[in-house]
Amino acid sequence: NIQVTQNNLNNVYKMRGLTDPKVFKDENTQRLLGNYAVTYWNLGMALRRQADKARQNNRLLEAKELQLQAVQQFEQAHNIMPEESAGLTWLGVTYAELGEFPKALGYFRQVMQKDPVNPYILMQLGMSFQQAGMPDSAEYYYLKGIQINPNFGEGYGRLYTFYLSQNNTAKAI
């Protein structure tokens, strides 16, 4: 329940010390922080799903507002667990969906710095460049992802779809 979760996170529970570096956190507390981050990630994902439904029903302003709310949740998750790449990844994906490609690419590049051989992020970079109208860069990242992990089936699917969108049937085949 999105509304109940938002209310609990924003109004009921006071989690002021989660991101405060001055607050001492022992090992057990540090491990538990992941539970809080996951709550924000899950809320962000639920908001993205709602945005998809709104977009499918041509309620574009509502979809954009829901995606912006999702961004806030992913930012909070990242603030809680900055060493985890998931918050950055979902920030990049959501900004790409919003058409804010420079922001999306910035987040994906941060993930790449942490994990330069992550084929999923390479595919996200490729897709973002494709959506931004930069086909040469898109192709580069799709190919790089396949090169790094030749068994990554999603990479072949994305590259195939990319070539078809470029009317390049020969490369798609």
C-alpha positions as CSV (number, residue, x, y, z in Angstrom):
1,N,0.0,0.0,0.0
2,I,1.9,3.0,-1.3
3,Q,0.0,5.6,0.7
4,V,0.4,3.8,4.0
5,T,4.1,3.2,3.4
6,Q,4.7,6.8,2.4
7,N,2.9,8.0,5.5
8,N,4.8,5.6,7.8
9,L,8.2,6.6,6.3
10,N,7.6,10.3,6.2
11,N,5.3,11.0,9.1
12,V,5.0,8.2,11.6
13,Y,8.6,6.9,12.1
14,K,11.4,9.3,12.8
15,M,14.6,7.9,11.3
16,R,16.7,10.9,11.8
17,G,20.0,9.2,12.5
18,L,20.1,6.8,9.5
19,T,22.2,9.0,7.3
20,D,23.9,11.1,10.0
21,P,27.6,10.2,10.1
22,K,27.9,11.6,13.6
23,V,25.6,8.9,14.9
24,F,27.5,5.8,16.0
25,K,26.3,2.6,14.4
26,D,27.7,-0.7,15.6
27,E,28.1,-3.7,13.2
28,N,24.6,-5.0,13.9
29,T,23.0,-1.6,13.3
30,Q,25.0,-1.2,10.0
31,R,23.7,-4.6,8.8
32,L,20.1,-3.5,9.7
33,L,20.4,-0.4,7.6
34,G,19.9,-2.5,4.5
35,N,16.3,-3.2,5.7
36,Y,15.6,0.5,5.6
37,A,17.2,1.0,2.2
38,V,15.2,-1.9,0.8
39,T,11.9,-0.3,2.1
40,Y,12.7,2.9,0.2
41,W,13.7,0.9,-2.9
42,N,10.5,-1.1,-2.8
43,L,8.4,2.0,-2.4
44,G,10.3,3.5,-5.4
45,M,9.6,0.4,-7.4
46,A,5.9,0.5,-6.5
47,L,5.7,4.2,-7.6
48,R,7.4,3.3,-10.9
49,R,4.8,0.6,-11.5
50,Q,2.0,3.1,-10.8
51,A,3.7,5.5,-13.2
52,D,3.7,2.8,-15.9
53,K,0.0,2.2,-15.4
54,A,-0.7,5.9,-15.5
55,R,1.4,6.3,-18.7
56,Q,-0.4,3.3,-20.3
57,N,-3.7,5.1,-19.6
58,N,-2.3,8.3,-21.1
59,R,-2.2,10.1,-17.8
60,L,1.2,11.6,-18.5
61,L,1.4,14.3,-15.8
62,E,0.4,11.8,-13.1
63,A,3.0,9.4,-14.5
64,K,5.7,12.0,-14.3
65,E,4.7,13.0,-10.7
66,L,4.9,9.3,-9.6
67,Q,8.3,8.9,-11.2
68,L,9.6,12.0,-9.4
69,Q,8.3,10.5,-6.2
70,A,10.2,7.3,-7.0
71,V,13.3,9.4,-7.5
72,Q,13.0,10.7,-4.0
73,Q,12.7,7.2,-2.6
74,F,15.7,5.9,-4.6
75,E,17.7,8.9,-3.4
76,Q,16.8,8.1,0.2
77,A,17.8,4.5,-0.2
78,H,21.1,5.6,-1.7
79,N,21.7,8.0,1.2
80,I,21.2,5.2,3.6
81,M,23.5,2.7,1.8
82,P,25.8,4.8,-0.5
83,E,28.1,1.8,-1.1
84,E,25.3,-0.2,-2.8
85,S,24.8,0.4,-6.5
86,A,21.0,-0.4,-6.5
87,G,20.0,3.2,-5.6
88,L,22.2,4.7,-8.3
89,T,20.9,2.1,-10.8
90,W,17.3,2.9,-10.2
91,L,17.9,6.6,-10.2
92,G,19.5,6.2,-13.6
93,V,16.6,4.0,-14.9
94,T,14.0,6.4,-13.6
95,Y,15.7,9.5,-15.0
96,A,16.1,7.8,-18.4
97,E,12.3,7.1,-18.3
98,L,11.8,10.8,-17.5
99,G,13.9,11.7,-20.6
100,E,16.6,13.3,-18.4
101,F,19.4,11.5,-20.1
102,P,22.4,13.5,-18.8
103,K,21.3,12.7,-15.2
104,A,20.6,9.0,-16.1
105,L,24.0,8.7,-17.7
106,G,25.7,10.3,-14.7
107,Y,24.2,7.7,-12.3
108,F,25.0,4.8,-14.6
109,R,28.6,6.0,-14.9
110,Q,28.8,6.1,-11.1
111,V,27.7,2.5,-11.0
112,M,30.3,1.7,-13.7
113,Q,33.0,3.2,-11.5
114,K,32.1,0.7,-8.8
115,D,31.5,-2.2,-11.1
116,P,33.0,-1.7,-14.5
117,V,32.1,-5.2,-15.8
118,N,28.4,-5.2,-14.9
119,P,26.7,-6.1,-18.1
120,Y,23.3,-4.9,-16.8
121,I,24.6,-1.4,-16.4
122,L,26.2,-1.5,-19.8
123,M,22.8,-2.4,-21.2
124,Q,21.2,0.5,-19.3
125,L,23.9,2.9,-20.7
126,G,23.2,1.6,-24.2
127,M,19.5,2.0,-23.8
128,S,19.9,5.5,-22.5
129,F,22.1,6.5,-25.4
130,Q,19.6,4.9,-27.7
131,Q,16.7,6.9,-26.2
132,A,18.8,10.1,-26.3
133,G,19.3,9.6,-30.1
134,M,23.0,8.6,-29.9
135,P,23.0,5.3,-31.8
136,D,26.8,5.0,-32.0
137,S,27.2,5.2,-28.3
138,A,24.3,2.9,-27.7
139,E,25.8,0.2,-30.0
140,Y,29.1,0.6,-28.3
141,Y,27.7,-0.2,-24.8
142,Y,25.5,-3.0,-26.1
143,L,28.5,-4.7,-27.7
144,K,30.7,-4.0,-24.7
145,G,28.2,-5.8,-22.4
146,I,28.1,-8.8,-24.7
147,Q,31.9,-8.8,-24.9
148,I,32.2,-8.8,-21.1
149,N,29.7,-11.5,-20.7
150,P,29.0,-13.5,-23.9
151,N,26.3,-15.6,-22.0
152,F,24.3,-12.5,-21.1
153,G,21.1,-13.2,-23.2
154,E,19.5,-9.9,-22.4
155,G,22.4,-8.2,-24.1
156,Y,21.8,-10.0,-27.4
157,G,18.1,-9.2,-27.2
158,R,18.7,-5.5,-26.7
159,L,21.3,-5.4,-29.5
160,Y,18.9,-7.2,-31.8
161,T,16.1,-4.8,-31.0
162,F,18.5,-1.9,-31.4
163,Y,19.5,-3.0,-34.8
164,L,15.9,-3.5,-35.9
165,S,15.1,0.0,-34.6
166,Q,17.9,1.3,-36.8
167,N,16.5,-0.6,-39.8
168,N,19.7,-2.6,-40.0
169,T,18.3,-6.1,-40.6
170,A,21.7,-7.5,-41.7
171,K,23.3,-6.7,-38.3
172,A,20.2,-7.9,-36.5
173,I,20.5,-11.2,-38.2
